[in-house]
């Protein structure tokens, strides 16, 4: 089955162990193009925890035209990437649980690979996400852990609906 790929870019701050860096892996297998922070346009969708707007299927048209950007910087020093994380059209990912060995089970602390794959799934490009997930042996574990959430998020139409679904998920988890 053929589908239109969403351009994927990575702005790498080289703050993590290169042997464990998922951004390096995505770049090495040509699933993304490296981009410098000054090259991020106001139209690129930048995946960032600093955004007040959640990524939703409503962003698909813009993502197809201008691409999504994963900013690779350490969660331990998130401020180091703030300049890149606040460029472009910022979009936050909703509640998801990482499967990467560094932050396994710590909600929202996704690796760059998990963030990009989740964004692609929410935007409806599941096959493209799977191509990226298979680059790590734990990639499909991430999908399996979050499949129910990702299915719900990808059916939403707007950022507001994503936030409502996220709120329902969190309230269910608290019970």
Buried (B, 14 or more C-beta within 10 A) or exposed (E): EEEEBBBBBBBBBEBBEEEEBBBBBBBEEEBBBBBEBEBBEEEBBBBBBEBEBBBBBBBBEBBBEBBBBBBBBBBEEBEBBBBBBBBBBBBBBBBBBBBBEBBBEEEBBBBBBBBBBBBBBBBBBBEBBBBBBBBBEBBBBBBEBBEEBBEBBBEBEBBEBBBEBBEEBEEEEEE
